[in-house]
C-alpha cells in the first residue's frame, strides 16, 4: 500500500513553499517592480521608475510585422535566428561600433537581452565560480548568477568618480575563483559611460587574469556628447567577450523581446545548445520587426536619442535646482541623484516621495553596492511629465528640510 502525506481533500499538509528550491526561496523580488506596481495602483502618479521608452514602436516596424503575419510567417526560425537578421546585426555592429562578427556562427538572436545574459552565464558558470559585477548595476545580474551556481562578487563604484569601473577596483576583487566580468556601460542605473581611455586599463586586467567578459551594451545607442566604445573593439578583447544587446531601449521595442549575443563561435555554440532546449528560437514576428528596425529605422532611433538628450539636460538641472546633488549621466536614460543629505535611506525617501508627492522613483539600494543614498529617476517620459515631477520633487525636498530644522 502506497502512503504519503496527502490529506483526503488533496492537501499535502504542508506549505507549497517547502517544495521550492532553497535558492529560489532566497531570491528577492525585483525592487524596481515593487515601486512600479505601487505606482500602477494609484491615481495621479508620475512614474520615473521603469526603464521603458515612452515612444511607441515606429509604424513601419509594426507594419512589417503585420505584413509578415498576413503572409503566414508564423513558424519557427533557425534556432540562432533568421539569417537575414543576423546579417543585419553584423552589418550594424560593423558600421556603428567597428566590431566584426560572422553572422553564420558568432551571432544568436535571443528573447531580449535578458535571455542573452542568462544563456551566457549558464554556458560559462561551474559551481563556485566567482562572477565580478560592478555596482550599482542592473538588478538581474546577481540573481541570475546565483541561479546558475555562481557566486556574485560586487565591485563598488563611486559617484565622485562618475561611477566608472577602475582597474584598481577590479584587481582588488579578483581571486583564483574569478571567471567572468559583467560590464554594463552605459550604465543602468547611473547613466555612467566608459571612454576608450577608461577601458584600456580594464582590458589589461582582464587579459592578465584570463577573464571572460559579458558586455551588456543595451544602451550603446543612448550616449550624449561622445560615441560609445564597445568593449570587444579593444585589442585582444573580442574573443574573450560576449557582447549582449537588443532592440528594447534605443528602438522602443521593449515588448517585442528581441535581443542578441555575439562572441567566439565556441561560446555562441554553447549558448545555442541551451537556447534550443529552452525557448527554441526568438519569436519569428519579433525577428521580422527587428530586421525592419535595423534596415529602415535608424533615423527614428536618432530622433528618439535626441529627445532623450533634451530630457537629460532638463532633469539634471531640475534635480540640482531642487537641492539634490546629481552627477551628469552621459548615457542611458537615467539620472541618479544623491539624497544622502536628507537623512533618509533610499527606500524611505522613495516611499515617502511616492506616498506624499505622487512621484515614483526607484531607491538606489536595490542596485547593489554604492546604491544606498541615491535614487534612480528614469527620464524616458514626456517633458511635461518631467517638469511636473521635478516641481513635486523640489517641493518634497523643501518639506524635508523644514522637518529637519523644526
C-alpha positions in Angstrom: 0.0 0.0 0.0 1.4 3.4 -1.0 1.2 6.1 1.7 2.0 9.8 1.6 1.2 13.0 3.3 -1.7 13.9 1.1 -4.9 14.6 3.0 -8.4 13.4 1.8 -9.1 16.8 0.2 -5.8 16.6 -1.7 -4.0 18.9 0.7 -0.4 17.8 1.3 -0.5 19.2 4.8 2.5 21.5 4.3 3.2 24.8 2.7 3.8 24.8 -1.1 6.8 27.0 -0.2 8.6 24.0 1.2 8.7 22.3 -2.2 10.6 25.2 -3.7 14.4 25.1 -4.3 16.0 26.9 -1.4 18.0 29.1 -3.8 14.7 30.3 -5.4 13.1 30.9 -2.0 16.0 33.2 -1.1 15.8 35.4 -4.2 14.1 38.7 -3.5 11.5 40.1 -5.9 12.6 43.0 -8.1 12.8 46.2 -6.2 12.0 48.1 -9.5 8.8 46.2 -10.0 7.8 46.8 -6.4 7.6 50.5 -7.0 6.2 50.1 -10.4 3.3 48.0 -9.0 2.7 50.6 -6.3 2.5 53.4 -8.8 0.2 51.4 -11.1 -2.4 51.1 -8.4 -2.5 54.8 -7.6 -4.0 57.8 -9.3 -2.1 60.9 -10.4 1.3 59.1 -10.1 4.1 60.3 -12.3 6.4 57.3 -12.8 10.1 57.8 -13.2 10.5 54.2 -12.2 10.6 51.6 -15.0 13.3 52.0 -17.7 10.9 51.9 -20.7 10.7 54.4 -23.6 7.6 56.4 -23.8 7.8 56.2 -27.6 5.7 53.7 -29.5 7.5 51.3 -31.8 7.6 53.2 -35.2 4.8 52.5 -37.6 6.9 50.9 -40.3 8.3 48.4 -37.9 4.8 47.4 -36.7 3.6 47.3 -40.3 6.4 44.9 -41.3 5.4 42.6 -38.5 1.7 42.7 -39.5 2.5 42.1 -43.2 4.6 39.0 -42.2 1.7 37.7 -40.2 -0.7 38.2 -43.1 1.7 36.2 -45.3 1.6 33.4 -42.7 5.2 33.8 -41.4 4.3 32.3 -38.0 6.5 29.3 -37.7 9.9 28.5 -36.1 13.1 30.1 -37.5 16.6 28.7 -37.2 17.5 28.3 -33.5 20.1 31.1 -33.9 17.6 33.4 -35.7 16.8 34.4 -39.2 20.0 34.6 -41.3 18.8 38.0 -42.7 18.5 39.3 -39.1 21.9 38.0 -38.1 23.5 39.6 -41.2 21.7 42.8 -40.4 23.1 42.8 -36.8 26.6 42.0 -38.1 26.4 44.9 -40.6 25.1 47.3 -38.0 27.8 46.5 -35.4 30.5 46.8 -38.0 29.2 50.2 -39.2 28.3 51.7 -35.9 30.9 50.3 -33.4 33.7 48.8 -35.5 33.3 45.2 -34.3 33.1 42.4 -36.8 31.1 39.1 -36.3 30.4 36.3 -38.6 26.6 36.0 -38.8 26.8 32.3 -39.5 28.3 31.2 -36.2 29.1 34.2 -34.0 25.6 35.8 -33.5 22.4 34.4 -31.9 19.0 36.2 -31.7 17.5 35.9 -28.2 14.4 36.6 -26.3 15.5 40.0 -25.2 18.9 40.9 -23.9 17.9 39.3 -20.6 17.9 35.8 -22.2 21.3 36.5 -23.8 22.8 37.3 -20.3 21.2 34.2 -18.8 22.5 32.0 -21.6 26.0 33.4 -21.3 26.2 32.9 -17.6 24.7 29.4 -17.8 27.1 28.4 -20.5 30.1 29.7 -18.5 29.5 29.0 -14.8 30.7 26.0 -13.0 29.6 25.7 -9.3 31.6 28.1 -7.2 32.9 30.3 -10.0 33.0 34.0 -9.0 31.3 36.5 -11.3 32.6 40.0 -10.9 29.9 42.7 -11.2 30.5 46.5 -11.0 27.8 48.1 -8.8 25.4 49.9 -8.7 24.1 47.8 -11.6 21.1 46.2 -13.3 19.3 44.2 -10.7 19.2 40.9 -12.6 22.9 40.1 -12.8 23.4 38.7 -9.2 20.2 36.6 -9.1 20.9 35.0 -12.5 24.5 34.3 -11.4 23.2 32.6 -8.2 20.6 30.6 -10.1 23.4 29.3 -12.3 25.5 28.2 -9.4 28.0 31.1 -9.4 28.9 33.5 -6.7 28.2 37.2 -7.5 31.0 39.5 -6.3 30.1 43.2 -6.3 32.7 45.8 -7.2 31.6 49.2 -5.7 31.9 52.2 -8.0 31.6 55.8 -6.7 29.7 59.0 -7.5 32.8 61.1 -7.1 34.4 59.0 -9.9 31.3 59.2 -12.0 30.5 55.6 -11.2 33.3 54.4 -13.6 34.9 51.0 -13.1 38.7 51.3 -12.3 41.4 48.8 -12.8 42.3 49.1 -9.1 38.8 48.4 -8.0 38.6 45.4 -10.3 42.0 44.0 -9.2 41.0 44.2 -5.5 38.1 41.8 -6.0 39.9 39.1 -8.2 40.6 35.8 -6.6 41.7 32.4 -8.1 38.0 31.6 -8.5 37.2 34.7 -10.6 36.0 33.7 -14.0 33.6 36.3 -15.6 33.4 40.1 -15.5 29.9 41.5 -16.3 30.0 45.0 -17.7 27.1 47.4 -18.4 28.1 50.7 -19.9 26.3 53.0 -20.5 25.1 52.1 -17.0 21.7 51.3 -15.6 21.1 52.9 -13.1 23.8 55.6 -13.0 24.0 56.7 -16.7 27.8 56.4 -16.5 29.9 55.7 -19.6 33.4 54.4 -20.2 35.7 56.0 -22.7 38.5 54.2 -24.6 41.0 55.6 -22.1 38.8 54.2 -19.2 38.6 50.8 -20.9 42.3 50.2 -21.7 43.5 49.5 -18.2 40.4 47.3 -17.6 41.3 45.3 -20.7 44.8 44.7 -19.3 43.4 43.3 -16.1 41.0 41.1 -18.0 43.9 39.7 -20.0 46.2 39.4 -17.0 43.7 37.3 -15.1 42.3 35.4 -18.1 38.7 36.6 -17.5 35.7 36.2 -19.8 33.7 39.3 -20.2 29.9 39.7 -20.7 29.4 43.2 -22.0 25.8 44.3 -21.8 25.6 47.2 -24.3 21.8 47.5 -24.5 22.2 51.3 -24.0 25.0 51.7 -26.5 23.0 54.0 -28.8 22.0 56.3 -25.9 25.2 58.2 -25.4 25.4 62.0 -25.3 28.4 64.1 -26.3 30.6 61.1 -27.2 30.4 57.9 -29.2 30.0 54.6 -27.4 33.1 52.4 -27.2 32.2 48.8 -27.5 34.4 46.6 -25.2 35.1 43.9 -27.8 36.5 46.6 -30.1 39.6 46.9 -27.9 42.7 44.9 -29.0 42.6 41.3 -27.8 39.1 41.6 -26.3 36.8 40.3 -29.0 37.5 36.6 -28.5 37.1 36.8 -24.7 33.9 38.9 -24.8 30.3 38.0 -25.2 28.6 41.2 -26.5 24.9 41.4 -25.4 22.5 44.0 -26.8 19.0 44.3 -28.2 16.2 46.5 -29.5 14.2 47.4 -26.4 15.7 50.7 -25.4 17.1 52.6 -28.5 14.4 51.3 -30.9 11.5 51.5 -28.4 10.7 47.8 -28.8 10.5 46.6 -25.1 7.5 44.3 -25.5 8.9 42.6 -28.7 11.5 40.9 -26.5 14.3 40.9 -29.1 17.9 40.7 -28.2 21.1 39.2 -29.4 24.5 37.9 -28.3 27.8 37.9 -30.3 31.0 36.2 -29.5 33.5 33.5 -30.2 31.9 30.6 -32.2 32.6 28.1 -29.3 30.9 30.4 -26.8 27.9 31.1 -29.0 27.6 27.3 -29.9 27.4 26.5 -26.2 24.8 29.2 -25.6 22.8 28.0 -28.6 22.6 24.5 -27.1 20.8 25.9 -24.0 18.7 28.2 -26.1 17.4 25.5 -28.4 16.3 23.3 -25.4 14.6 26.1 -23.5 13.0 28.6 -26.0 13.8 27.0 -29.4 14.1 30.4 -31.1 13.2 34.0 -30.7 9.6 34.9 -31.9 9.5 35.0 -35.7 7.4 38.1 -35.8 9.8 39.9 -33.5 12.7 39.0 -35.7 10.9 40.5 -38.7 10.3 43.7 -36.7 13.9 43.8 -35.5 15.2 43.5 -39.1 13.0 46.3 -40.3 14.2 48.5 -37.4 17.8 47.9 -38.4 17.1 48.3 -42.1 14.8 51.4 -42.1 14.6 52.7 -38.6 17.9 54.3 -37.8 16.7 57.9 -38.4 13.8 57.4 -35.9 16.3 55.9 -33.5 18.4 59.0 -33.7 15.4 61.3 -33.3 14.5 59.4 -30.1 18.0 59.7 -28.8 18.0 63.5 -29.4 14.8 63.7 -27.4 16.3 61.8 -24.5 19.3 64.2 -24.6 16.9 67.1 -24.2 15.2 65.5 -21.3 18.5 64.5 -19.7 19.5 68.2 -19.5 16.1 69.1 -18.2 16.0 66.6 -15.4 19.6 67.0 -14.2 19.2 70.8 -14.0 15.8 70.3 -12.3 17.1 67.9 -9.7 20.1 70.2 -8.9 17.8 73.2 -8.6 15.7 71.1 -6.2 18.7 70.7 -3.9 19.8 67.2 -4.9 23.4 66.6 -5.9 23.4 64.8 -9.3 26.4 63.8 -11.4 25.8 64.2 -15.2 24.7 61.0 -16.8 26.3 60.7 -20.2 24.4 57.6 -21.3 21.2 55.5 -21.0 18.1 57.4 -19.8 18.5 57.6 -16.0 19.6 60.3 -13.5 21.0 59.1 -10.2 20.8 61.9 -7.7 22.1 61.7 -4.2 19.6 62.0 -1.4 22.1 61.4 1.5 21.8 64.9 2.9 18.1 64.4 3.7 18.9 61.9 6.4 16.5 59.3 4.9 17.5 56.0 3.5 16.9 55.4 -0.2 13.9 53.2 0.5 12.4 55.7 3.0 12.9 58.6 0.6 11.3 56.7 -2.4 8.3 55.5 -0.3 7.6 59.0 1.1 8.1 60.6 -2.3 5.5 58.2 -3.8 3.1 58.5 -0.9 3.3 62.2 -0.3 4.2 63.7 -3.7 2.9 61.1 -6.1 6.2 60.6 -7.9 7.5 57.0 -8.3 11.3 56.5 -8.5 13.5 53.6 -7.5 15.7 53.5 -4.4 19.3 53.2 -5.2 19.8 50.4 -2.6 18.2 47.8 -4.9 21.1 48.2 -7.4 23.7 46.8 -5.1 26.9 48.3 -3.6 27.1 52.0 -3.7 23.5 52.5 -4.5 22.3 53.4 -1.0 21.9 57.1 -0.7 20.8 57.6 -4.3 17.5 57.5 -6.3 17.1 56.3 -9.9 14.9 58.6 -11.9 14.1 57.5 -15.5 13.7 60.4 -17.9 12.1 58.2 -20.6 8.9 60.1 -20.2 7.4 63.3 -21.6 8.8 66.7 -21.0 5.5 67.9 -19.4 5.6 64.9 -17.0 9.2 65.5 -16.2 8.6 69.2 -15.4 5.7 68.3 -13.1 7.8 65.6 -11.4 10.7 68.0 -10.9 8.3 70.5 -9.3 6.9 67.9 -7.0 10.4 66.6 -6.0 11.5 70.1 -5.3 8.6 70.7 -3.0 9.2 67.4 -1.3 12.8 68.2 -0.6 11.9 71.6 0.7 9.4 69.9 3.0 12.1 67.5 4.3 14.4 70.5 5.0 11.7 72.2 7.1 11.2 69.0 9.1 14.9 68.8 9.8 15.1 72.3 11.1 11.9 72.3 13.2 
